[in-house]
Amino acid sequence: KVEQYKLPVKFEAYNEQKLLLTEDNFQNKIVLLDFWYSGCGVCFKKFPQLQTVYEKYQNDSSVMILAVNKPIEEDKPNQAFEMIREEGHSFPVVITKDADLAEKFGVKGYPTTFVINRNGQIVYKGDIEGAVKMVAELKETD
């Protein structure tokens, strides 16, 4: 758990339909952002947990879950979306517009998961296990 703080920079990422998602899409939602990149083995080991939390909340309009891909030079277009589908996951994937967005959020290692509360403040930064607990806590106090 962290001190509540505002997003350090504007969040901008594209989904598979090439629609730009920004922090405006987070309004009045509990948001879980899982930052990853295509060469991160640990990220893929943790994706089943992300899938589980996504399935738990996928029909809850007050919760938004995004796997936020940091593009790297070797990535082919749409590779991030295809890799997740090949793994059999259905959670939403977005690719950051700014290649350094993760660093601007303070990501030092991958995966790093953030939880943003309904007021648009980051209330958690850490691993997926802690993020899942934080989302549940925020839902209880809704």
N, CA and C atoms as a LAMMPS dump frame, in Angstrom:
ITEM: TIMESTEP
0
ITEM: NUMBER OF ATOMS
426
ITEM: BOX BOUNDS ff ff ff
-5.0000000000000000e+02 5.0000000000000000e+02
-5.0000000000000000e+02 5.0000000000000000e+02
-5.0000000000000000e+02 5.0000000000000000e+02
ITEM: ATOMS id mol type element x y z
1 1 1 N 0.859 -1.186 0
2 1 2 C 0 0 0
3 1 3 C 0.895 1.236 0
4 2 1 N 0.494 2.238 -0.739
5 2 2 C 1.296 3.461 -0.825
6 2 3 C 0.455 4.633 -0.357
7 3 1 N 1.128 5.734 -0.084
8 3 2 C 0.403 6.979 0.145
9 3 3 C -0.371 7.273 -1.131
10 4 1 N -1.582 7.747 -0.991
11 4 2 C -2.35 8.063 -2.191
12 4 3 C -1.69 9.213 -2.924
13 5 1 N -1.5 9.044 -4.21
14 5 2 C -0.933 10.133 -4.997
15 5 3 C -1.527 10.137 -6.394
16 6 1 N -1.463 11.279 -7.008
17 6 2 C -2.025 11.441 -8.346
18 6 3 C -1.148 10.753 -9.383
19 7 1 N -1.712 10.443 -10.528
20 7 2 C -0.934 9.857 -11.616
21 7 3 C 0.213 10.812 -11.958
22 8 1 N 1.432 10.285 -12.105
23 8 2 C 2.583 11.155 -12.352
24 8 3 C 2.553 11.827 -13.723
25 9 1 N 1.946 11.17 -14.691
26 9 2 C 1.838 11.706 -16.053
27 9 3 C 0.502 11.265 -16.628
28 10 1 N 0.146 11.859 -17.738
29 10 2 C -1.06 11.459 -18.441
30 10 3 C -0.931 10.004 -18.886
31 11 1 N -1.969 9.219 -18.648
32 11 2 C -1.972 7.831 -19.106
33 11 3 C -2.565 7.804 -20.507
34 12 1 N -1.815 7.266 -21.466
35 12 2 C -2.31 7.127 -22.832
36 12 3 C -1.837 5.788 -23.391
37 13 1 N -2.794 4.962 -23.819
38 13 2 C -2.452 3.662 -24.388
39 13 3 C -3.541 3.249 -25.367
40 14 1 N -3.128 2.488 -26.372
41 14 2 C -4.063 2.038 -27.409
42 14 3 C -4.497 0.604 -27.157
43 15 1 N -5.792 0.354 -27.382
44 15 2 C -6.26 -1.023 -27.316
45 15 3 C -6.142 -1.666 -28.703
46 16 1 N -6.59 -2.896 -28.805
47 16 2 C -6.422 -3.63 -30.062
48 16 3 C -7.2 -2.999 -31.214
49 17 1 N -8.256 -2.278 -30.883
50 17 2 C -9.055 -1.595 -31.909
51 17 3 C -8.459 -0.222 -32.259
52 18 1 N -7.276 0.048 -31.739
53 18 2 C -6.555 1.307 -31.974
54 18 3 C -7.241 2.507 -31.322
55 19 1 N -8.098 2.245 -30.343
56 19 2 C -8.73 3.34 -29.605
57 19 3 C -7.778 3.781 -28.504
58 20 1 N -7.664 5.092 -28.328
59 20 2 C -6.79 5.63 -27.288
60 20 3 C -7.541 5.669 -25.963
61 21 1 N -6.982 5.014 -24.966
62 21 2 C -7.534 5.073 -23.613
63 21 3 C -6.675 6.048 -22.821
64 22 1 N -7.327 6.895 -22.042
65 22 2 C -6.607 7.836 -21.182
66 22 3 C -7.168 7.723 -19.772
67 23 1 N -6.588 8.521 -18.856
68 23 2 C -7.106 8.476 -17.481
69 23 3 C -8.56 8.943 -17.418
70 24 1 N -9.064 9.619 -18.459
71 24 2 C -10.488 9.994 -18.481
72 24 3 C -11.379 8.749 -18.458
73 25 1 N -10.878 7.643 -19.018
74 25 2 C -11.639 6.385 -19.01
75 25 3 C -11.701 5.766 -17.617
76 26 1 N -10.877 6.265 -16.669
77 26 2 C -10.807 5.691 -15.324
78 26 3 C -11.802 6.335 -14.36
79 27 1 N -12.5 7.393 -14.802
80 27 2 C -13.338 8.155 -13.879
81 27 3 C -14.356 7.269 -13.167
82 28 1 N -14.405 7.425 -11.845
83 28 2 C -15.328 6.675 -10.985
84 28 3 C -15.154 5.172 -11.077
85 29 1 N -13.958 4.718 -11.446
86 29 2 C -13.682 3.285 -11.506
87 29 3 C -12.499 2.952 -10.604
88 30 1 N -12.468 1.701 -10.185
89 30 2 C -11.284 1.138 -9.541
90 30 3 C -10.496 0.516 -10.692
91 31 1 N -9.246 0.943 -10.865
92 31 2 C -8.467 0.518 -12.034
93 31 3 C -7.23 -0.256 -11.585
94 32 1 N -7.018 -1.415 -12.209
95 32 2 C -5.813 -2.197 -11.99
96 32 3 C -5.004 -2.14 -13.285
97 33 1 N -3.771 -1.638 -13.194
98 33 2 C -2.874 -1.565 -14.353
99 33 3 C -1.698 -2.492 -14.1
100 34 1 N -1.533 -3.487 -14.971
101 34 2 C -0.434 -4.432 -14.842
102 34 3 C 0.566 -4.166 -15.964
103 35 1 N 1.705 -3.547 -15.62
104 35 2 C 2.722 -3.209 -16.628
105 35 3 C 3.589 -4.429 -16.93
106 36 1 N 3.77 -4.71 -18.227
107 36 2 C 4.564 -5.865 -18.657
108 36 3 C 5.2 -5.569 -20.018
109 37 1 N 6.12 -6.435 -20.434
110 37 2 C 6.667 -6.345 -21.796
111 37 3 C 6.844 -7.761 -22.338
112 38 1 N 6.995 -7.871 -23.65
113 38 2 C 6.921 -9.176 -24.318
114 38 3 C 8.008 -10.164 -23.906
115 39 1 N 9.174 -9.682 -23.457
116 39 2 C 10.255 -10.588 -23.089
117 39 3 C 10.312 -10.935 -21.611
118 40 1 N 9.264 -10.617 -20.868
119 40 2 C 9.259 -10.785 -19.404
120 40 3 C 8.651 -12.131 -19.012
121 41 1 N 9.511 -13.085 -18.676
122 41 2 C 9.021 -14.415 -18.289
123 41 3 C 8.15 -14.398 -17.049
124 42 1 N 8.553 -13.61 -16.046
125 42 2 C 7.776 -13.542 -14.798
126 42 3 C 6.379 -13.002 -15.081
127 43 1 N 6.288 -12.038 -15.998
128 43 2 C 4.982 -11.467 -16.35
129 43 3 C 4.024 -12.578 -16.786
130 44 1 N 4.527 -13.46 -17.652
131 44 2 C 3.678 -14.532 -18.177
132 44 3 C 3.302 -15.536 -17.083
133 45 1 N 4.19 -15.744 -16.101
134 45 2 C 3.86 -16.63 -14.974
135 45 3 C 2.743 -16.039 -14.126
136 46 1 N 2.678 -14.699 -14.09
137 46 2 C 1.677 -14.021 -13.245
138 46 3 C 0.348 -13.803 -13.976
139 47 1 N 0.347 -13.916 -15.313
140 47 2 C -0.883 -13.64 -16.064
141 47 3 C -2.084 -14.487 -15.649
142 48 1 N -1.915 -15.761 -15.255
143 48 2 C -3.115 -16.493 -14.796
144 48 3 C -3.823 -15.8 -13.63
145 49 1 N -3.053 -15.145 -12.733
146 49 2 C -3.675 -14.41 -11.627
147 49 3 C -4.411 -13.179 -12.143
148 50 1 N -3.828 -12.528 -13.142
149 50 2 C -4.493 -11.374 -13.752
150 50 3 C -5.791 -11.823 -14.424
151 51 1 N -5.741 -12.972 -15.103
152 51 2 C -6.929 -13.518 -15.758
153 51 3 C -8.02 -13.814 -14.728
154 52 1 N -7.626 -14.39 -13.598
155 52 2 C -8.6 -14.725 -12.54
156 52 3 C -9.299 -13.474 -12.015
157 53 1 N -8.521 -12.422 -11.734
158 53 2 C -9.133 -11.19 -11.209
159 53 3 C -9.978 -10.531 -12.299
160 54 1 N -9.54 -10.615 -13.552
161 54 2 C -10.338 -10.074 -14.656
162 54 3 C -11.685 -10.792 -14.74
163 55 1 N -11.661 -12.12 -14.654
164 55 2 C -12.919 -12.891 -14.735
165 55 3 C -13.841 -12.552 -13.57
166 56 1 N -13.257 -12.296 -12.407
167 56 2 C -14.068 -11.957 -11.23
168 56 3 C -14.829 -10.65 -11.445
169 57 1 N -14.182 -9.667 -12.097
170 57 2 C -14.771 -8.333 -12.209
171 57 3 C -15.21 -7.947 -13.625
172 58 1 N -15.109 -8.861 -14.594
173 58 2 C -15.355 -8.454 -15.988
174 58 3 C -16.76 -7.902 -16.228
175 59 1 N -17.733 -8.306 -15.403
176 59 2 C -19.098 -7.791 -15.581
177 59 3 C -19.418 -6.669 -14.607
178 60 1 N -18.397 -6.168 -13.916
179 60 2 C -18.564 -5.091 -12.948
180 60 3 C -18.04 -3.798 -13.588
181 61 1 N -18.955 -2.91 -13.942
182 61 2 C -18.555 -1.693 -14.666
183 61 3 C -17.743 -0.732 -13.801
184 62 1 N -17.683 -0.975 -12.493
185 62 2 C -16.924 -0.081 -11.62
186 62 3 C -15.45 -0.486 -11.51
187 63 1 N -15.084 -1.61 -12.135
188 63 2 C -13.697 -2.083 -12.078
189 63 3 C -13.159 -2.205 -13.504
190 64 1 N -11.957 -1.666 -13.712
191 64 2 C -11.306 -1.751 -15.026
192 64 3 C -9.951 -2.415 -14.835
193 65 1 N -9.668 -3.43 -15.65
194 65 2 C -8.401 -4.145 -15.547
195 65 3 C -7.708 -4.086 -16.895
196 66 1 N -6.457 -3.638 -16.89
197 66 2 C -5.698 -3.517 -18.129
198 66 3 C -4.294 -4.092 -17.957
199 67 1 N -3.891 -4.917 -18.902
200 67 2 C -2.495 -5.348 -18.999
201 67 3 C -1.818 -4.323 -19.899
202 68 1 N -0.915 -3.539 -19.311
203 68 2 C -0.321 -2.403 -20.019
204 68 3 C 1.043 -2.815 -20.574
205 69 1 N 1.115 -2.953 -21.891
206 69 2 C 2.341 -3.405 -22.534
207 69 3 C 3.289 -2.25 -22.801
208 70 1 N 4.542 -2.42 -22.375
209 70 2 C 5.598 -1.476 -22.713
210 70 3 C 6.206 -1.961 -24.032
211 71 1 N 6.048 -1.186 -25.108
212 71 2 C 6.603 -1.645 -26.378
213 71 3 C 8.133 -1.628 -26.358
214 72 1 N 8.725 -2.667 -26.918
215 72 2 C 10.18 -2.694 -27.059
216 72 3 C 10.506 -2.836 -28.54
217 73 1 N 11.734 -2.49 -28.892
218 73 2 C 12.118 -2.416 -30.303
219 73 3 C 11.812 -3.68 -31.096
220 74 1 N 12.027 -4.859 -30.485
221 74 2 C 11.86 -6.115 -31.217
222 74 3 C 10.397 -6.463 -31.492
223 75 1 N 9.471 -5.812 -30.784
224 75 2 C 8.051 -6.15 -30.938
225 75 3 C 7.556 -5.871 -32.354
226 76 1 N 6.773 -6.815 -32.85
227 76 2 C 6.091 -6.591 -34.124
228 76 3 C 4.755 -5.914 -33.82
229 77 1 N 4.154 -5.234 -34.81
230 77 2 C 2.828 -4.634 -34.567
231 77 3 C 1.847 -5.718 -34.09
232 78 1 N 1.053 -5.369 -33.103
233 78 2 C 0.021 -6.265 -32.547
234 78 3 C 0.569 -7.491 -31.821
235 79 1 N 1.88 -7.6 -31.695
236 79 2 C 2.463 -8.772 -31.024
237 79 3 C 1.925 -8.939 -29.604
238 80 1 N 1.799 -7.84 -28.873
239 80 2 C 1.337 -7.926 -27.478
240 80 3 C -0.047 -8.578 -27.408
241 81 1 N -0.949 -8.158 -28.295
242 81 2 C -2.313 -8.71 -28.287
243 81 3 C -2.284 -10.199 -28.637
244 82 1 N -1.485 -10.542 -29.65
245 82 2 C -1.422 -11.932 -30.106
246 82 3 C -0.822 -12.844 -29.039
247 83 1 N 0.227 -12.378 -28.352
248 83 2 C 0.87 -13.208 -27.319
249 83 3 C -0.121 -13.552 -26.209
250 84 1 N -0.907 -12.585 -25.804
251 84 2 C -1.863 -12.813 -24.711
252 84 3 C -2.942 -13.8 -25.155
253 85 1 N -3.443 -13.631 -26.361
254 85 2 C -4.449 -14.566 -26.887
255 85 3 C -3.888 -15.977 -26.998
256 86 1 N -2.634 -16.094 -27.487
257 86 2 C -2.007 -17.416 -27.612
258 86 3 C -1.895 -18.11 -26.261
259 87 1 N -1.726 -17.329 -25.212
260 87 2 C -1.651 -17.886 -23.851
261 87 3 C -3.044 -18.28 -23.344
262 88 1 N -4.085 -17.911 -24.093
263 88 2 C -5.446 -18.271 -23.703
264 88 3 C -6.097 -17.289 -22.75
265 89 1 N -5.55 -16.077 -22.642
266 89 2 C -6.113 -15.081 -21.73
267 89 3 C -7.044 -14.137 -22.486
268 90 1 N -8.021 -13.601 -21.756
269 90 2 C -9.005 -12.714 -22.386
270 90 3 C -9.027 -11.317 -21.774
271 91 1 N -8.135 -11.047 -20.806
272 91 2 C -8.119 -9.71 -20.198
273 91 3 C -7.696 -8.673 -21.236
274 92 1 N -8.157 -7.418 -21.061
275 92 2 C -7.832 -6.365 -22.024
276 92 3 C -6.35 -5.987 -21.982
277 93 1 N -5.776 -5.821 -23.168
278 93 2 C -4.38 -5.426 -23.309
279 93 3 C -4.346 -4.066 -23.993
280 94 1 N -3.474 -3.186 -23.513
281 94 2 C -3.233 -1.901 -24.174
282 94 3 C -1.735 -1.732 -24.337
283 95 1 N -1.351 -0.983 -25.36
284 95 2 C 0.063 -0.688 -25.605
285 95 3 C 0.267 0.804 -25.376
286 96 1 N 1.26 1.145 -24.57
287 96 2 C 1.46 2.554 -24.221
288 96 3 C 1.823 3.38 -25.446
289 97 1 N 1.272 4.579 -25.5
290 97 2 C 1.573 5.508 -26.581
291 97 3 C 3.01 5.992 -26.437
292 98 1 N 3.411 6.278 -25.205
293 98 2 C 4.769 6.732 -24.888
294 98 3 C 5.558 5.518 -24.395
295 99 1 N 6.637 5.168 -25.097
296 99 2 C 7.42 3.983 -24.723
297 99 3 C 7.964 4.069 -23.298
298 100 1 N 8.098 5.282 -22.753
299 100 2 C 8.646 5.454 -21.404
300 100 3 C 7.572 5.652 -20.333
301 101 1 N 6.325 5.386 -20.674
302 101 2 C 5.246 5.61 -19.704
303 101 3 C 5.485 4.835 -18.405
304 102 1 N 5.892 3.569 -18.51
305 102 2 C 6.096 2.752 -17.305
306 102 3 C 7.128 3.405 -16.387
307 103 1 N 8.237 3.86 -16.981
308 103 2 C 9.277 4.51 -16.174
309 103 3 C 8.742 5.782 -15.518
310 104 1 N 7.924 6.526 -16.261
311 104 2 C 7.347 7.753 -15.704
312 104 3 C 6.389 7.445 -14.556
313 105 1 N 5.818 6.24 -14.556
314 105 2 C 4.974 5.793 -13.451
315 105 3 C 5.825 5.28 -12.285
316 106 1 N 7.13 5.129 -12.514
317 106 2 C 8.004 4.653 -11.446
318 106 3 C 8.247 3.16 -11.47
319 107 1 N 7.978 2.499 -12.602
320 107 2 C 8.23 1.063 -12.711
321 107 3 C 9.733 0.838 -12.811
322 108 1 N 10.248 -0.005 -11.899
323 108 2 C 11.684 -0.32 -11.9
324 108 3 C 11.914 -1.765 -12.353
325 109 1 N 10.921 -2.614 -12.196
326 109 2 C 11.009 -4.02 -12.597
327 109 3 C 9.65 -4.489 -13.087
328 110 1 N 9.66 -5.612 -13.8
329 110 2 C 8.405 -6.124 -14.378
330 110 3 C 8.107 -7.511 -13.831
331 111 1 N 6.819 -7.834 -13.65
332 111 2 C 5.69 -6.916 -13.778
333 111 3 C 5.564 -6.014 -12.553
334 112 1 N 4.97 -4.849 -12.742
335 112 2 C 4.577 -3.974 -11.631
336 112 3 C 3.11 -3.634 -11.828
337 113 1 N 2.35 -3.768 -10.762
338 113 2 C 0.912 -3.572 -10.829
339 113 3 C 0.508 -2.377 -9.967
340 114 1 N -0.366 -1.548 -10.518
341 114 2 C -0.885 -0.376 -9.811
342 114 3 C -2.387 -0.532 -9.627
343 115 1 N -2.889 0.041 -8.534
344 115 2 C -4.333 0.163 -8.357
345 115 3 C -4.631 1.643 -8.175
346 116 1 N -5.628 2.115 -8.922
347 116 2 C -6.057 3.51 -8.875
348 116 3 C -7.472 3.525 -8.303
349 117 1 N -7.703 4.4 -7.334
350 117 2 C -9.039 4.45 -6.726
351 117 3 C -9.988 5.311 -7.565
352 118 1 N -11.238 5.387 -7.11
353 118 2 C -12.272 6.124 -7.86
354 118 3 C -11.969 7.615 -7.989
355 119 1 N -11.098 8.13 -7.105
356 119 2 C -10.726 9.546 -7.169
357 119 3 C -9.545 9.778 -8.089
358 120 1 N -9.1 8.723 -8.789
359 120 2 C -8 8.875 -9.726
360 120 3 C -6.631 8.917 -9.074
361 121 1 N -6.538 8.418 -7.828
362 121 2 C -5.256 8.41 -7.135
363 121 3 C -4.693 6.992 -7.086
364 122 1 N -3.379 6.888 -7.241
365 122 2 C -2.724 5.582 -7.104
366 122 3 C -2.701 5.236 -5.621
367 123 1 N -3.235 4.076 -5.29
368 123 2 C -3.288 3.652 -3.887
369 123 3 C -2.474 2.386 -3.652
370 124 1 N -1.965 1.785 -4.724
371 124 2 C -1.158 0.578 -4.583
372 124 3 C -0.172 0.48 -5.734
373 125 1 N 1.052 0.066 -5.406
374 125 2 C 2.074 -0.247 -6.408
375 125 3 C 2.829 -1.451 -5.89
376 126 1 N 2.89 -2.506 -6.687
377 126 2 C 3.594 -3.705 -6.228
378 126 3 C 3.27 -4.9 -7.094
379 127 1 N 3.042 -6.051 -6.445
380 127 2 C 2.787 -7.267 -7.207
381 127 3 C 1.284 -7.494 -7.389
382 128 1 N 0.97 -8.429 -8.283
383 128 2 C -0.439 -8.701 -8.615
384 128 3 C -1.206 -9.206 -7.391
385 129 1 N -0.545 -9.985 -6.528
386 129 2 C -1.236 -10.53 -5.359
387 129 3 C -1.763 -9.409 -4.465
388 130 1 N -0.898 -8.432 -4.201
389 130 2 C -1.308 -7.302 -3.366
390 130 3 C -2.345 -6.437 -4.054
391 131 1 N -2.21 -6.312 -5.364
392 131 2 C -3.161 -5.496 -6.129
393 131 3 C -4.567 -6.103 -6.072
394 132 1 N -4.639 -7.426 -6.182
395 132 2 C -5.935 -8.117 -6.118
396 132 3 C -6.604 -7.854 -4.768
397 133 1 N -5.802 -7.923 -3.681
398 133 2 C -6.337 -7.641 -2.336
399 133 3 C -6.837 -6.199 -2.25
400 134 1 N -6.062 -5.272 -2.817
401 134 2 C -6.433 -3.856 -2.763
402 134 3 C -7.738 -3.596 -3.516
403 135 1 N -7.906 -4.197 -4.672
404 135 2 C -9.165 -4.033 -5.432
405 135 3 C -10.33 -4.531 -4.596
406 136 1 N -10.153 -5.699 -3.964
407 136 2 C -11.223 -6.254 -3.117
408 136 3 C -11.548 -5.314 -1.96
409 137 1 N -10.518 -4.731 -1.339
410 137 2 C -10.731 -3.798 -0.228
411 137 3 C -11.511 -2.558 -0.708
412 138 1 N -11.108 -2.037 -1.854
413 138 2 C -11.797 -0.845 -2.388
414 138 3 C -13.252 -1.173 -2.724
415 139 1 N -13.5 -2.375 -3.231
416 139 2 C -14.881 -2.78 -3.543
417 139 3 C -15.713 -2.857 -2.267
418 140 1 N -15.117 -3.356 -1.185
419 140 2 C -15.848 -3.479 0.086
420 140 3 C -16.248 -2.124 0.632
421 141 1 N -15.419 -1.113 0.415
422 141 2 C -15.712 0.205 0.983
423 141 3 C -16.485 1.09 0.014
424 142 1 N -16.882 0.54 -1.115
425 142 2 C -17.676 1.306 -2.1
426 142 3 C -18.96 1.808 -1.477
